[in-house]
Amino acid sequence: MREPTQRDLQAENRRNQLLDLALALFAERGVENVSIKDLAAEAQVAQGLIYYYFQSKDALLTAVFQRHNPFPHVQAIIKKIAGMPVQEGLLQFTHDLARLMPEKRNIFRILLRELISPRTNLLTQAISSQAETMKLLSQYFQE
């Protein structure tokens, strides 16, 4: 595998900036109220650049979720409490989850809005991540 060039790193950085900006705008206004044109204007780039990175608004939303998916963090918290007595583990779980919530607030806002929207495939991705999280939590309680 070759080392990434400076250009590769700049492209990845720009892509991540667009994802972070889309996260903020989608959380603030709702996905349905943010167009690619709006995102381009906020990012001060041409619309074509956004389409260079993302085929569509749905592809952008999917990439936002993949970058900011909160479920791996929740799963890490569950793995951290493995082996703890339930009372102690649940206290630790809720404490760590409460610390995570402000950091992941925007993605949770988007998820709550978009999970009821029939026009996105975010529901499938979120359910898959959530199912794995519930499986880990269930295993913890069974132990």
Stockholm file with secondary structure:
# STOCKHOLM 1.0

chainA/1-143         MREPTQRDLQAENRRNQLLDLALALFAERGVENVSIKDLAAEAQVAQGLIYYYFQSKDALLTAVFQRHNPFPHVQAIIKKIAGMPVQEGLLQFTHDLARLMPEKRNIFRILLRELISPRTNLLTQAISSQAETMKLLSQYFQE
#=GR chainA/1-143 SS CCCCCHHHHHHHHHHHHHHHHHHHHHHHHCGGGCCHHHHHHHHTSCHHHHHHHCSSHHHHHHHHHHHHCSHHHHHHHHHHHTTSCHHHHHHHHHHHHHHHHHHTHHHHHHHHHHTTCTTCSHHHHHHHHHHHHHHHHHHHHHC
#=GC SS_cons         CCCCCHHHHHHHHHHHHHHHHHHHHHHHHCGGGCCHHHHHHHHTSCHHHHHHHCSSHHHHHHHHHHHHCSHHHHHHHHHHHTTSCHHHHHHHHHHHHHHHHHHTHHHHHHHHHHTTCTTCSHHHHHHHHHHHHHHHHHHHHHC
//
